[in-house]
Amino acid sequence: MKTPPEGLPIYRVLTGPDDARFCHRVSEALALGYVLHGSPSVTFNGETVIVAQAVIWPVIQ
């Protein structure tokens, strides 16, 4: 597949609380064919650990 399914962009940043739901969202993106881009970023908002992970669609040239 040359483009992401369902009209998704080739670059996405997934963010959310560091929990199983976030891990499932990243796993779903990988199952669709996205690949991780860089390391995850983690911060603390005073109550919850928040994570961000960029994923990109591999471009075949």
Secondary structure, DSSP 4 states (H G I P E B T S, - for coil): --S-GGG--SEEEEEEESSHHHHHHHHHHHHHT-EEEEEEEEEE-SSSEEEEEEEEPPPP-
